[in-house]
């Protein structure tokens, strides 16, 4: 028998919710803020500073206060690191996965106890919650990396991060009181106002991760939908154990596409340690241009060589080597090389969150000059 539920009348006077209006107002304010921010960030405007990890240039910060503070990018925190000759970086881990493009130099990683070597042009990946540390063993040459982590994880309730070891040469604040462990090693410090910073492994989080590893159950053929989820845990654990952490530049091939000459380094079909990023390298010929397209996902470029400009929704934005170019969501864009003698080249990161929501893919609007099928 159908049950009819009668709505109880609200007490007078009726209280009205303004959630929709407030949301529209906030979205409009954010859109105005994003529109006011530069599409091209100049290298000279952001200095390198020493942190616990390395010498870093933080192009776009990952904290909530950094959102839409420098550029119209929301889902990527982007930085650059310099590893001096013989330097050992800080050791840490976090739930956010990370993508590194090696701009120059060579070195290696220690990821969960395993060694992975890298060199200029490679993409180095750090899977979620991977204990990682960078090393530059070369006594004469520095290494430099352009990398990104996603602040989206902060909204998922698992924004865990542990600093296990400081980089070589890092100093705590001069007015801080150092804290040492039983073995006389520095394990943290306390500031004059009582704030404490601790290094090392968070045992509570470690137990959670260990539990995931220990409770893997092998199911050959799931009997029901629930068992499919149980099997998914095994698949995720096995993926982490076997996936490559470095994509060699030499293993990727240049493709002459409608958008221009592109080397796809990380895609949804790549066998690597990333699930939330795509990455590619694009080259624009002397005096040439790319194709024209748009996509829902935002995108960031590091200009590796050359000079030129982008056209974003009809507006020109000039760039040169070492700049960073920001492309907000659903902006029609095309790249131009203004140098008639030398090629321009950039590496690009694009977050995959948009694809997960059903907004992946590309609207292709015009072919690159000279393209033929």
N, C-alpha and C positions, 0 to 999 in steps of 0.2 A: 504494500500500500504506500503510495507516495505521500511523503511527509511535507507539509507546507510550513515553512518557517516565516513567521511574520517579523518584519524589521521593527525593532523597538524605536520609538520616536526619541530623538535627541532632546535633551533638556533645553529650555529657552534661557538665554539666547543661544542659537546654534553656533558652535565653534567651527570655523572653516580652516581647512589645511591649505597652506600656501606652498607646499612642497614643489609642485610643478612650476609655479612662477619663480620660486627661488632657484630651482635647477636651471631654468631657461636664462635667468639673470647671470648665474655663475658661468654657464657655458659661453654666453655672449662676452662676459668680461675676460674669460680665458682666451677666446678667439681674438679679441682686441689686443690683449697682451702679446699673444704669439705673433700677430701681424706686425707689431712694433719692433720685434727683435730681429737682429741681423741674420741673413742667410749665410754669410761668409764670416768665419771667425779667423782673425789674423794671429799667426803664431807669436808675434812679438807682444801681443796684448795679454798673453797668459804666461806667467813665468814658471820655471821649474822650481819646485821646493822639495826638501828632503823629508820623507816620511819613513815609517817603519818598514815599508816594502822596498822603496827605491827612490831615486830622484824622479819626481813625477810632475807632469803638466796636466792639470785637471781642466780639460776643455769644457765638459759639462758634468757637474756634480751629481751624485746619486741620492743625496739626502732630500727629504720633502721640501726643505727650505730652498733647495737649488732648482726646483721645478720651474721651468719657464723664467729663469733668472738671466740666462745668457743667450739662449738660442731656442727656436721653436721646435725642440725635440723633447718628447715626454717619456718614452719607454726605454731610452738608452742613456746610461752614464758613460762618458767617453773620456779617456785619459791617455797619456803617453808616458812611457818610462824610459829612463836611460840607465843602462848597466855599465858602469865604468870597468876598465880592464881589471880582471881578477876579482870582480865583485860578486858577492853572494847576496841575493835578495832576501827579504823577510819570508818567513814560512808561516802560512796560514791556510784556512779553509773556510768556505761559506757555501750556503745553499745555492746562491746565484751561480750559474755557469758563466764562464768568461771566454772571450775570443781575443786572440792576440795576432796581429799581423807584424811580422819581423821586418822592420824597415831597413836595418843594417846590422851587421855583425853576425856572430854565431855563438852558440852555447848549448845548454841543455837544461832540462827540467827534472826534478824528482817529484813524481806524482804517486802518492800512496806507496812510496818505497820503490817505484820503478823509474828507470831513467829513459828520457825521451830527448833526443838531440834535435836541434833546429838551426836554421841559417836564414839569411836574408831572402825574402820572398815567400817564406813558408807561412802557413797559418797554424798557430799552436792553440789547442783547445783545452779548456779545463772543465770537465764535467761537474755537475752539481755535487757539492760537498766532497770535493777532492782535496786532500792535503797536498799543497803544491808549493814549490820554491824554485826560483830562477837562478841560474848560475852562468856567469861569463868567465870561463877559464883562460881566455886569451889575455896575455899580459900586456899587449900593445894596442888592441882595438876595442872600442866600446861597442855595445849592442844597444839598439833602440827599438821599441815596440809601441804600436798603436793598438789600444785595447778597449773593450767595452764589457760592462756588466749591466744587468737589467734591474732598475729600481722597482719594477713591477712586483718582485718577490716580497717587498716590504708589506704589500697588501694581502699576502697569502698566509700570514701567521707563522712562517717558518724562516724568518730573516735571521738565521743563526750565523755567527761569525766568530772564529777563534783565531787570535794572533798567537802562534805557538813560539815563534822566534823572531827577533828583530833583525833587520838587515845589518850587514857589517858597516860599522862607522856611525850608526845612529846614536843620538844622545837624547836622554830624557830631558824634560824641561829643567832649566837650571835651578828653579826654586822648589822642585819636587823632591820628595824623600824616596830614595830607592828601596825596593823590597827584594830581599834575597831568599832563595830556597835553602833547604838543608845542605845542598851541595855547593853553596855559596854562589850560585848562578843567579843573575838578575831575573826575577819573575814578574816584575811590575813596579809600579810607583804610586805614590799618593801626593796629591797637590795640597797646597796650604789651606784650601777651602774644604778639604776632606774628601774630594773625589778620588776614587781608586780605579786604577787600570791594572788588570791582571792578565798575564800571558799564560799560555798553556792550553791543554786539552780540557774542554768542558765534559766531565765524566757523565753527566746526565744525558747530554746530547749523544755522546759516544755510545752509551748503552742503548739508546733508541736505534741508532744505525746498526749496531751489532745485532740487535733483536731482529731487524729486517733480514739480515744475512743468515741468522741462525734458524729463522722460521720459514725458510724457503721449502716448499713442498713440490716435488716433481709430479705433475699430472700430464700423462701422455695425451689423453683426450678428455677434455672437460665434459662432465655429465650434464651440467646445467649452467646457467648464467653466472651464478655465484662462483663456481669453480673456474670460470674464465678469468674472474678477477684474482683468484688465488694464483692461477697460472701466470698472470701478468707480473706479479712480484718476482717470480723466477726469471721471467724474460728480462725484466729491468736489471736484476742483479747480474745475469749472465752478460747482458749488453755492456754493463760497466766494466766487467772483468776483461772483455775481449776487444772493445772498440779502440781504434787508433786515436792517439792524442795529437798527432802532427800530420797536417796535410802538406805534402811536399809541393813546392811550386813546379818542380820538374815533372810531377805526375799529372798535372792538370794541363789541358790543351787549349790553345786559342781557338775561338769559334767566330766566324764571320756571320753575324746575325743581322736581323733587321734593325737592331738598335746600335750596331757597330761591332767593333772587334772586342770580344769579351772572353775572359778566362774565368769560368765559374769554379770557385774554390770550395764553397760550402752550399749545398742545396738540400732540400728534404730527402733526396735520394742518396746523399753522401754517406759513406760509412765512416763516421767520426764521432767525437764526443760532444756534439752539440745538438740540442733539440729546439732551441728558441732563436737561432740566428741563421741568416743566409749571408754569404760574402762572395764578392767577385772583384776582379781587376778589369778595368776598361782602359783602352788606349784610343786616343783621338788623333788621327793623322795630321801632319802639318797643314795648317789652314783649313782643316776639315771640321766635320760636325758629327754628332751622334744622330740616331733617330730621335723621334719625339714620342713620349708616352706618359702615362700616369698610372698610379696604383694607390690603393688605400693605405698601405704601410708607409711610415716615414722612413727616411734613409739618410745616412751620413757618409761623406766622402773625405778621405785624406788625400790631398794632392801630392803625389810623389814626384812628379816632374812636369815642367812646362808652365804655361800661362794661358788663360782664356777666360771664358765667361759662361754662365748658364742663363737661360731664359726661363723664368718661373711664372707661369700664368701671364705672360706678356711683359714681365719686368726683367731687366738685365741685372745680373750680379757677377762682378768681376772676381777672378781668383788667380792665384799663382802658387808655385811650389811651396809646400809646408802649410798652406791654409787648410781649413776644414769647411766643407760646404754642407749645409743642412737643408734637407728637402722635407717639408711638413707633409702630413697625409693628404692624398688626393690633389696634388699639385701637378699640373702639366709642366713637364720639364724637358729641356734639350741642352746638350753640352756643346760648346764651340771652342776650338783651338785657335787662338789669335796669332800664333807663331807660324809663319809660312815655311820655316825650315826644320823645325823639330817637333816630334810627337809629344803629346801631353798624356799623362797616365795618372790614374787614381785608383785607390782601393775603396770599396764600399761595403758598409754593413747595413743590413735590413733585418729588423726583428720579425719573428715568425708568429707573434701573438695575433696579428690580424688574420692570418690564415687559419689559426685555430678557431676563430669566430665566424669563419665562412666568408671572409673578405680578402682572400688571396687572389693571385692572378694579376695580369697586366692588360690595360687598354692600350693597344698599339695604335698610334695616330699618324705617324709618318716614318718612312724608311730613312736610314742613314744614306747620305749622298753616295752614289756609286754602288749601292747594294743591288745584287741581282740574284734571283732564285735559281 
